[in-house]
Amino acid sequence: MFRNTSICSNLFTVLFSSIALFALEIKAQQPSGTKDPANYLLEKRFTHYDSVQNYLRTFSRDSVALKQFIQNSRQINYAYGEAFAENSLGVLYRDISKYNLALNHHDKALEIARELDDVELEVSALNMTGVVYRRIDAVRSALDKHNAALELAEREENPSKTLLKGIAISLNSIGNIYLLLRDYDMAESYFKRAIIREEELGSDLGLAINFANLGIAYEEREQFDEALVNYRKSLAYNNKINSDLGRVICNNSIAQVYLKQGRAREALDLIEASMDDVNTIGDQFYIALANINLGWAHSELKNYPEAERFLLKGMELSKEKNYKQFLSMAYMHLSQLNEARLNYEQALEYQRLSQDVQAEYLNEANHKYVSDLNLKYDSEQKRNMISLLEQKNKLAEVKLNQARKNNIFILVLFSLIFLLLFFGYRQYRLKNQKEQLKAEQKLMRSQMNPHFIFNALLSIRIYLQNHNVEEAIDYLGQFAKLIRSILSSSLAKENTLQEELETMQLYINIENIRFCNEIETKLHIDDSINLEEVKIPALILQPFVENALWHGLQPKEGKKELAIDVTRKNDKYVNISITDNGIGRAKTMEIPKDKRNTQKKSIGIDLTLSRLQSFSKNLDNNYKLHIVDLYNDQQQALGTRVLLDLPLR
């Protein structure tokens, strides 16, 4: 029910906006003390917008006087006055529905304004052209004109009062176009921008218009409280400027919201209170709307005879004046009235009539919109074709003049590209080498961190203090071998798998001493693998072994096991498995952060992955890494297994 009513309200408000803006433009009295404003203008040849408007608007509703002024302006080359009068004549023809003539005169005004390079005149002509297109439902063209006016005016750093007024008109008009297109969010944004401009101008009429329009944007989205706030603001400004028309419009808008909220008695009182103003204005448009709203209110209050009388009157007026949206609205409420009276056959007939009129109106609007789009498309196609032909001619001339230079240019260009690619590739290689060196240096520091060396030497000291000289010597020997192995590995990009496993065995033995030899280590190597032939990045296994020792086994109580298995997965990969029976990764995360060395773990693993990635670049296959959490049937942690697939050459 609300949708049809809202569409009528939109159409009604857009028309109100045009009327009000027109009133804003022409409302004035003839300047005192000037007997003949036209001759005075021709004598003084004013080129200031407000000055010309002050005198010309006194005869702006007289087509004969305007045409004579245009002719006289041409004779004395008073182009500014001619443009202003052409624009005013366009407005006059627009208001008597002679739209082709209106567009013709606005186009002339726009052409002269551009020749004069006068922004104020150009903005005014664009806006007035847009209003004409809105009247004939050429929505796309109207939107283009108002957007062009808005962009031109807002481009000025210090806009004059006239340009600020032009900006306000553009914003309001674009907002109304989006109302017609039912894009209420966009409409709201433009009305709010227009309100800011009208406040800067101190225009009570402009504020009345835009608050009313803003109310529609909220009403259409069924935000009725916000709609009422804005309608009442508009009503306050209309009371301030004593506008009977504005009061009629606002009261009907407020009443329609009341009806949608189920406040029929308040709506009826409000409409009845404004009927004197409606009849005084005498415009059949508003009389039709008021009668339909009265019928709607009486119908909601179950005053069916009164409701039918007002609705039939509104229907007849709408038929007579061809107000199709109001006619559809009247039929709709008559259908609902007869349905309430149980006259279902009559209700169905009125519903069919409402739908037919609504469809007819929408088809007309859609046809006009599509025709406007096609016209604009055809015009743009022609302009584009002409522009394309001109560009082709220029291009042919350039090609003829530069044919002999092209080969040299291409040769130079390819030479430059080759040099750029060469140096780019060289820089890329150097950068990769630098990054790889940095990664290896970081890994070296990770393996030889002071904490590890300190703990190893501390263990030797403890052995000596306890007079375990042989164990201290053995420990020191293994430590020396490990240091030598790490230093040797840091100088090489890759080791044999044999060397890597020996280094890891030394590392595990030294770390195991610190565990009081609680860790049982197992090493299994597939007999089919020749460890001397398998190449592996130096010290690639140490971070995984360290994680197993210190994050998996160190917190564990009871038997501690670490197993390293080397198997041939297939012809492409060797698999290295590092398995511990520790507490598992989930349990490790429950240990307080201050007792976990998570930063070192992250750095070691990240560096290892980076080196594995670099190592795999020169091979046919990439490495594969999987970390598996081990659980028993009761989902209790059994440890962690690292599976590393290294590609063979």
Beta strands, then each sheet from edge to edge (+ up, - down):
strand 1: 494-496
strand 2: 519-525
strand 3: 535-537
strand 4: 560-568
strand 5: 573-580
strand 6: 624-631
strand 7: 637-647
sheet 1: 1+ 3-
sheet 2: 2+ 4+ 5- 7+ 6-
end
